[in-house]
Amino acid sequence: MIELGSLKLNSRYSLAPLAGYTNLAFRLSVRALGGLGLATTDLVNARALLQTSRKTMELIQTCPEDRPVAVQIYGTHPGEMRDAAQWLENYGVSAVDINMGCPVNKVVRGGGGSAMMCDTVNTVALVRTVVESVRIPVTVKMRLGWDDDTLSAPYFARAFEQVGVAGITIHGRTRAQGFGGRVNLDGIRAAVEAVDRIPILGNGDVRTVADAEHMRRATGCAGIAIGRGALLNPWFFAQLAHREATGEERPPATYRERLEFMDRHFHLLVAHRGEHFACLTFRKVANWYCRVLRPGHAIQQRLMMIDSVAEFERIVEEISDLLNRRMECDWPDADLSIRVPSGPVERW
Ligand SMILES: Cc1cc2nc3c(=O)[nH]c(=O)nc-3n(C[C@H](O)[C@H](O)[C@H](O)COP(=O)(O)O)c2cc1C
């Protein structure tokens, strides 16, 4: 359906990387629901990857069922980026994605992430070096530009296509915007129009099937990368696939299905990384499960402090009892807002 060079994707909808969230356990849980094209790991630093630092190896953890998968790298040194891409090709991933969108200070201070959009010459040369060093597809994820005065995405999209990049994801905001304001669909369209053949995946604020259809109509993008929408609704990819195949809306997941998903996600975290790590990671996501499941303040507090598998199982049982007692239609509405880094973008 979408071709990234030699890599054929079954769905035009990809899981966008969300550092700290889109780990192996989450990716496998979402894949099991169907409809997902490509998934991407958290961003990892090219140098740390070459040093095979323990933390980086954990971030790129994958398995044969976790395919197709891209590992996202960042860095400014062409030699390191080249070696990291070759290392990943040998490791067996489906594609390498270069991060040019991250707005966080730690990354842009060294010239990486979205700061790469300020340096046309060196950035294109770096990307060319990476593309020429591996046989697997190389993709780029970027923003519209640094700020409204430098909307460089169309320039880079064209230049990247010419040096052999297989596909580009564009988050329709500038770095200066952070996660605020609205996604600029005209900005994504300008990048779509700048390339001849490679797929552009639009990205940003797509939460519903209608949002996805609007994004495709307004921008002409070949596919869509979905981040936060998939955290709140892991069935999103299956719903989009169903809509494309039948023209009909698939009913939303039931609360019991959501509870089962949470249970599977937690147990996969335990299986991959052990009880301690699973509990620490789960604390971070407990909040957004509770926004949808609404189990009440006391259970929410316990989930956010989870420290053992036994406690998790007790909580699942309690929520299950709640579900038995409450009718689906009586359930309070889910809170679908999602927290993003806050405060002025300079301080992230
Ligand atoms: C908590 C968080 C972590 C993110 N981590 C990454 C990352 O590692 N690499 C990347 O390219 N983008 C990252 N992003 C940006 C998302 O991939 C995506 O571009 C952005 O959230 C807009 O899409 P959405 O509205 O579908 O979430 C992150 C965003 C959030 C909120």
The ligand as an ORCA input file, in Angstrom:
! r2SCAN-3c Opt
* xyz 0 1
  C       5.957     12.459     24.992
  C       6.366     12.604     23.550
  C       7.524     11.974     23.099
  C       7.938     12.096     21.751
  N       9.063     11.460     21.336
  C       9.447     11.560     20.019
  C      10.615     10.879     19.532
  O      11.298     10.155     20.250
  N      10.930     11.052     18.214
  C      10.179     11.836     17.351
  O      10.495     11.952     16.172
  N       9.068     12.465     17.804
  C       8.687     12.335     19.093
  N       7.543     12.961     19.525
  C       6.692     13.655     18.529
  C       5.629     12.713     17.991
  O       6.199     11.630     17.269
  C       4.642     13.432     17.052
  O       5.371     14.030     16.007
  C       3.829     14.514     17.782
  O       3.402     14.058     19.044
  C       2.609     14.956     16.955
  O       1.824     13.836     16.589
  P       0.540     13.329     17.452
  O      -0.368     14.497     17.622
  O      -0.059     12.213     16.599
  O       1.060     12.842     18.771
  C       7.149     12.859     20.854
  C       5.977     13.483     21.320
  C       5.573     13.363     22.644
  C       4.308     14.024     23.094
*
